[in-house]
Amino acid sequence: MQSTVPAYRDLFLNLDKVTHLAACSQSPLSYAVESEIDRMKSDLLEFGNPWDIWTRKVQESRELFAKIINADPDEIAISSSVSSAFSTIMSALKFNGRNGVVVSSLDYPTTNYIALANRKNGARVFTVYDRGGKIEPEYYDEFINDKTKLVSAIHVSSLNGFKMDVDSIIEKTHEYGGLAYVDAYQSVGSVNVDAHKMKTDFLVSGNLKWLLGWSGISHLFIRRDIIQENEPSFTGWFAQKNPFLFAPQDTDFSNTATRFESGTWSIPSVYASVAGMKTILQVGLPHIFQRVRELTNYAYETGIEHGLQPLTISDPDRRGGIVSFRCRDASDIEHRLKREKIITAARGDGIRIAPHFYNTEDEVERAVSRIAFHIRNRN
């Protein structure tokens, strides 16, 4: 079909040469990010050690992320990755009396590994298993009780794009006095996320995917009411009220979410995150959410027309920005497509298409048709 070329394609390098449909894995490089990295180099050359500029950039990144998820900047901590952010949370929890930690088979593996590693600290880990690629809130019922400390719920699954009813899971968790953790890496920037309305205790996302940045940075939301109740042991100098106090005799944690921070930030990633999130806000969240929904609907329907078997649920209200099609040797299919300048992302036994606001229906149709071709002609 003929599709209208989005006005925002010229914000990115190389989209005239490459069909980029892997926002679930890595966003394409934008001119804004490239410019910010050049700015970082200029700051280094001009000032040598521009800590004042860097700290302002960190605060700007914090403020932009807070705006995107409807939170307050002092509820946002910056970490190097989702793994580091979740490890910090787990290090703050005491597993005496309440020691149940509930994870799921759709969680990104880092969540499960970190939870399991905390068994030596007294955590008892329970796994909720998906059924046919989805997890309904009632699947959690047998695992959440008055011994539950933390419940993890992934907002959108990286495996198949299934969007979990996290609101119901959070409500059930709070009924029993537990804490709720939401991994929103595959949702922030592609579907609506409102941390305050969601009423979660913790929410985390990285920046290299839907938020158009780089690896090396993640943002962690901590609900204001619980910040000062928790003191992480996975910590560092930026978690303190006075980071520059040498030879400290005790910890003196910040009163804001920065108490969940650690050491020096990845400065190039901070610069990139600012540029990426500014672009998201420039394009407009409502427009992005609608466009991603249109393109994922089109990808799903086009896949059916080409005889592909979706791993993604058919209901548009129950999926995020990912459509995955079942195929054997998905990594091989991904590499074949890459040679044709079509960027997708293999995961498990599926090949994922993750369109963003800069994509067209023509690109989706071409990618789906080539996936179908390669599956038919694999041998």
C-alpha positions as CSV (number, residue, x, y, z in Angstrom):
1,M,0.0,0.0,0.0
2,Q,1.0,3.6,-0.4
3,S,1.6,5.4,2.9
4,T,2.3,8.9,3.9
5,V,5.9,9.5,4.9
6,P,5.9,10.9,8.4
7,A,7.3,14.4,8.8
8,Y,9.6,13.2,11.5
9,R,11.8,10.9,9.4
10,D,14.2,13.7,8.8
11,L,15.0,13.8,12.5
12,F,17.1,10.5,12.0
13,L,20.2,9.5,10.2
14,N,20.0,6.8,7.5
15,L,16.2,6.1,7.4
16,D,16.3,6.7,3.7
17,K,18.7,3.7,3.4
18,V,17.5,1.4,6.2
19,T,14.1,0.2,7.3
20,H,14.4,0.3,11.1
21,L,11.7,-1.7,12.8
22,A,13.5,-2.6,16.0
23,A,12.6,0.1,18.5
24,C,12.2,-2.8,21.0
25,S,16.0,-3.4,20.8
26,Q,17.7,-0.2,19.8
27,S,16.4,3.1,18.3
28,P,17.9,4.6,15.2
29,L,20.4,7.4,15.7
30,S,18.9,10.8,15.6
31,Y,20.6,14.1,14.6
32,A,19.7,15.4,18.0
33,V,21.6,12.7,19.8
34,E,24.5,13.1,17.4
35,S,24.5,16.8,18.2
36,E,24.4,16.2,21.9
37,I,27.4,13.9,21.7
38,D,29.3,16.6,19.8
39,R,28.2,19.1,22.5
40,M,29.7,16.7,25.2
41,K,33.0,16.6,23.3
42,S,33.0,20.4,23.0
43,D,32.3,20.8,26.7
44,L,35.2,18.4,27.5
45,L,37.6,20.3,25.2
46,E,36.6,23.7,26.5
47,F,36.2,23.1,30.2
48,G,38.3,19.9,30.9
49,N,36.2,18.7,33.8
50,P,32.7,20.3,33.4
51,W,31.1,18.8,36.4
52,D,28.6,21.7,36.8
53,I,27.4,21.1,33.2
54,W,27.2,17.4,33.8
55,T,25.1,17.7,36.9
56,R,22.7,20.1,35.1
57,K,22.4,17.5,32.3
58,V,21.7,14.8,34.8
59,Q,19.0,16.9,36.4
60,E,17.5,17.7,33.0
61,S,17.4,14.0,32.1
62,R,15.7,13.4,35.5
63,E,13.1,16.1,34.8
64,L,12.4,14.9,31.2
65,F,11.8,11.4,32.3
66,A,9.5,12.6,35.1
67,K,7.5,14.6,32.6
68,I,7.1,11.6,30.3
69,I,5.7,9.3,33.1
70,N,3.8,12.0,35.1
71,A,6.1,11.9,38.1
72,D,8.1,14.5,40.1
73,P,11.8,14.9,39.4
74,D,12.7,14.1,43.1
75,E,11.0,10.7,42.6
76,I,13.5,9.8,39.9
77,A,16.9,8.1,40.4
78,I,19.4,7.6,37.6
79,S,21.2,4.3,37.2
80,S,23.4,2.7,34.6
81,S,20.9,0.0,33.7
82,V,17.7,-1.6,34.7
83,S,19.7,-4.4,36.3
84,S,21.6,-1.9,38.5
85,A,18.3,-0.2,39.4
86,F,16.6,-3.4,40.4
87,S,19.6,-4.6,42.3
88,T,19.5,-1.3,44.3
89,I,15.9,-1.9,45.1
90,M,16.5,-5.4,46.3
91,S,19.4,-4.3,48.4
92,A,17.1,-2.0,50.3
93,L,14.6,-4.7,51.2
94,K,14.6,-6.6,54.5
95,F,13.5,-10.2,54.2
96,N,12.6,-10.9,57.8
97,G,8.9,-11.9,58.2
98,R,7.9,-10.7,54.8
99,N,10.2,-12.5,52.4
100,G,8.1,-13.4,49.3
101,V,9.3,-12.1,46.0
102,V,7.0,-12.8,43.0
103,V,8.3,-12.7,39.4
104,S,7.0,-14.0,36.2
105,S,8.0,-16.0,33.1
106,L,7.4,-12.8,31.0
107,D,9.7,-10.7,33.1
108,Y,13.0,-9.8,31.4
109,P,15.5,-12.4,32.7
110,T,17.5,-9.8,34.7
111,T,14.6,-9.5,37.1
112,N,14.4,-13.2,37.8
113,Y,18.2,-13.6,38.2
114,I,18.5,-10.7,40.6
115,A,15.5,-12.0,42.6
116,L,17.0,-15.5,42.7
117,A,20.4,-14.2,43.8
118,N,18.7,-12.6,46.8
119,R,17.7,-16.0,48.2
120,K,20.9,-15.9,50.2
121,N,19.5,-12.8,51.9
122,G,16.3,-14.6,52.8
123,A,14.1,-14.0,49.8
124,R,11.7,-16.7,48.7
125,V,11.1,-16.4,45.0
126,F,7.9,-17.5,43.3
127,T,7.4,-17.5,39.5
128,V,4.0,-16.8,37.8
129,Y,4.0,-18.7,34.5
130,D,2.3,-17.4,31.3
131,R,-0.3,-19.4,29.5
132,G,-0.2,-19.0,25.8
133,G,2.1,-16.0,26.0
134,K,-0.1,-14.0,28.4
135,I,-0.5,-13.5,32.2
136,E,-3.8,-12.4,33.7
137,P,-3.9,-10.7,37.1
138,E,-5.6,-13.7,38.7
139,Y,-2.6,-15.8,37.9
140,Y,-0.8,-13.9,40.7
141,D,-3.5,-14.7,43.3
142,E,-2.0,-17.9,44.7
143,F,1.4,-16.2,45.2
144,I,0.5,-12.9,46.8
145,N,-0.2,-13.0,50.5
146,D,0.7,-11.4,53.8
147,K,4.3,-12.8,53.5
148,T,4.8,-11.0,50.1
149,K,7.5,-8.4,50.1
150,L,7.8,-7.5,46.4
151,V,5.8,-8.3,43.3
152,S,7.3,-7.7,39.8
153,A,5.1,-7.1,36.8
154,I,6.4,-6.3,33.4
155,H,4.2,-3.7,31.7
156,V,4.9,-4.9,28.1
157,S,6.7,-8.2,27.5
158,S,9.8,-8.0,25.4
159,L,9.0,-11.5,24.1
160,N,5.7,-10.9,22.4
161,G,4.4,-7.4,23.2
162,F,1.8,-8.6,25.7
163,K,0.6,-5.7,27.8
164,M,0.0,-6.8,31.4
165,D,-2.8,-5.4,33.5
166,V,-0.4,-4.0,36.0
167,D,-2.9,-1.8,37.7
168,S,-4.8,-4.9,39.0
169,I,-1.6,-6.6,40.1
170,I,-0.5,-3.5,41.9
171,E,-3.8,-3.2,43.7
172,K,-3.7,-6.9,44.8
173,T,-0.1,-6.4,46.0
174,H,-1.1,-3.4,48.1
175,E,-4.1,-5.2,49.6
176,Y,-1.6,-7.5,51.3
177,G,0.9,-4.8,52.2
178,G,3.5,-5.7,49.6
179,L,5.5,-3.4,47.3
180,A,5.0,-3.3,43.5
181,Y,7.7,-3.1,40.9
182,V,7.0,-2.4,37.2
183,D,9.5,-2.9,34.4
184,A,8.3,-0.4,31.8
185,Y,11.3,-0.7,29.5
186,Q,9.1,-1.8,26.6
187,S,6.3,0.7,27.3
188,V,7.6,4.1,28.2
189,G,7.7,6.1,25.0
190,S,5.4,3.7,23.1
191,V,2.3,3.4,25.2
192,N,0.8,5.6,27.9
193,V,2.6,5.3,31.3
194,D,1.4,7.3,34.3
195,A,3.3,6.3,37.4
196,H,1.1,8.3,39.8
197,K,-2.1,7.0,38.4
198,M,-0.7,3.5,38.3
199,K,0.1,3.7,42.0
200,T,3.2,1.6,41.7
201,D,6.0,1.8,44.3
202,F,8.8,1.4,41.8
203,L,9.0,1.8,38.0
204,V,12.0,1.5,35.8
205,S,12.9,2.1,32.1
206,G,16.1,2.3,30.1
207,N,16.7,4.8,27.2
208,L,18.1,3.0,24.2
209,K,14.8,1.7,22.9
210,W,11.6,3.7,22.7
211,L,13.1,6.8,24.3
212,L,15.6,7.1,21.4
213,G,18.8,7.3,23.5
214,W,21.8,5.0,24.2
215,S,22.6,2.2,26.6
216,G,24.3,3.1,29.9
217,I,21.4,4.8,31.5
218,S,18.1,4.0,33.2
219,H,15.6,5.9,35.2
220,L,14.0,4.6,38.3
221,F,10.8,6.0,39.8
222,I,10.3,5.5,43.5
223,R,7.0,6.6,45.1
224,R,7.6,9.6,47.3
225,D,6.0,8.0,50.4
226,I,8.4,5.1,50.5
227,I,11.7,6.8,49.6
228,Q,12.9,7.5,53.2
229,E,11.7,4.0,54.4
230,N,14.4,2.3,52.3
231,E,18.2,2.4,52.6
232,P,20.0,0.5,49.8
233,S,23.2,-1.4,50.5
234,F,24.0,-1.3,46.8
235,T,24.9,2.3,47.0
236,G,27.6,5.0,46.3
237,W,28.5,8.6,46.8
238,F,25.6,10.1,44.8
239,A,23.1,8.4,47.2
240,Q,24.3,10.7,50.0
241,K,23.2,14.2,51.1
242,N,26.8,15.3,50.8
243,P,28.5,13.2,48.1
244,F,31.8,14.9,48.5
245,L,32.3,14.1,52.2
246,F,35.6,12.1,52.3
247,A,36.3,9.4,54.9
248,P,32.6,9.3,56.0
249,Q,31.9,7.5,59.3
250,D,28.3,6.6,58.4
251,T,25.8,6.8,55.6
252,D,23.6,9.9,55.3
253,F,21.2,9.1,52.5
254,S,19.5,11.8,50.4
255,N,15.9,12.5,51.2
256,T,14.9,12.2,47.5
257,A,15.1,9.3,45.1
258,T,18.8,10.0,44.5
259,R,19.4,7.8,47.6
260,F,18.9,4.9,45.0
261,E,21.8,6.2,42.9
262,S,25.3,5.0,43.0
263,G,28.5,6.2,41.4
264,T,29.4,8.5,38.5
265,W,26.9,8.5,35.7
266,S,27.6,7.5,32.1
267,I,28.0,11.0,30.8
268,P,27.6,10.3,27.0
269,S,24.4,8.3,27.8
270,V,23.1,11.2,29.9
271,Y,23.6,13.6,27.0
272,A,22.0,11.2,24.6
273,S,19.0,10.6,26.9
274,V,18.3,14.3,27.0
275,A,18.2,14.6,23.3
276,G,16.1,11.4,22.9
277,M,13.5,12.4,25.4
278,K,13.3,15.9,24.1
279,T,12.4,14.4,20.7
280,I,9.7,12.3,22.2
281,L,8.1,15.3,23.9
282,Q,8.6,17.4,20.7
283,V,6.7,14.8,18.6
284,G,4.1,14.5,21.4
285,L,3.2,11.4,23.5
286,P,-0.5,11.2,22.3
287,H,0.6,11.2,18.7
288,I,3.3,8.6,19.3
289,F,0.9,6.3,21.2
290,Q,-1.7,6.5,18.4
291,R,0.9,6.0,15.6
292,V,2.5,3.0,17.3
293,R,-1.0,1.4,17.7
294,E,-1.8,2.0,14.1
295,L,1.4,0.4,12.9
296,T,1.3,-2.6,15.2
297,N,-2.3,-3.2,14.1
298,Y,-1.1,-3.1,10.5
299,A,1.8,-5.4,11.2
300,Y,-0.4,-7.9,12.9
301,E,-3.1,-7.9,10.1
302,T,-0.4,-8.0,7.4
303,G,1.3,-11.0,9.0
304,I,-2.0,-12.9,9.1
305,E,-2.5,-12.1,5.4
306,H,0.9,-13.5,4.6
307,G,0.2,-16.7,6.6
308,L,2.4,-15.9,9.6
309,Q,1.6,-17.2,13.1
310,P,1.6,-14.3,15.6
311,L,3.0,-14.9,19.1
312,T,1.4,-11.6,19.9
313,I,-2.1,-11.4,21.2
314,S,-4.8,-10.2,18.7
315,D,-6.5,-7.6,21.0
316,P,-4.9,-4.2,20.4
317,D,-5.7,-3.1,23.9
318,R,-3.6,-5.9,25.4
319,R,-0.4,-5.4,23.5
320,G,2.3,-2.7,23.3
321,G,4.5,-1.7,20.4
322,I,5.8,-5.2,19.6
323,V,4.4,-7.8,17.1
324,S,6.2,-11.1,17.1
325,F,5.8,-13.9,14.5
326,R,6.7,-17.5,15.2
327,C,9.6,-18.8,13.3
328,R,12.3,-21.4,13.6
329,D,15.9,-20.0,13.7
330,A,14.7,-16.5,14.4
331,S,18.2,-15.1,14.7
332,D,19.0,-16.4,11.2
333,I,15.9,-14.7,9.8
334,E,17.0,-11.5,11.6
335,H,20.4,-11.6,9.9
336,R,19.0,-12.3,6.5
337,L,16.7,-9.3,6.8
338,K,19.6,-7.2,8.0
339,R,21.5,-8.0,4.8
340,E,18.4,-6.5,3.0
341,K,18.6,-3.4,5.2
342,I,15.6,-4.4,7.2
343,I,16.3,-4.1,10.9
344,T,14.1,-6.4,13.1
345,A,14.9,-8.2,16.4
346,A,14.8,-11.9,17.1
347,R,13.7,-13.1,20.6
348,G,13.2,-16.7,21.5
349,D,11.2,-18.5,18.7
350,G,9.9,-15.2,17.3
351,I,11.0,-12.4,15.0
352,R,9.8,-9.1,16.4
353,I,8.7,-6.0,14.5
354,A,8.6,-2.9,16.7
355,P,7.6,0.2,14.7
356,H,7.9,3.7,16.1
357,F,6.4,7.1,15.0
358,Y,9.0,7.5,12.2
359,N,7.9,4.3,10.3
360,T,5.5,3.9,7.4
361,E,3.0,1.2,6.5
362,D,5.1,0.5,3.4
363,E,8.1,-0.4,5.6
364,V,5.9,-2.7,7.7
365,E,4.5,-4.4,4.7
366,R,7.9,-4.9,3.1
367,A,9.3,-6.4,6.3
368,V,6.4,-8.7,6.9
369,S,6.5,-10.0,3.3
370,R,10.2,-10.6,3.5
371,I,9.8,-12.5,6.8
372,A,7.2,-14.7,5.2
373,F,9.5,-15.2,2.2
374,H,12.5,-16.3,4.3
375,I,10.4,-18.6,6.5
376,R,9.0,-20.3,3.4
377,N,12.4,-20.5,1.8
378,R,14.5,-21.2,4.9
379,N,16.1,-24.2,3.3
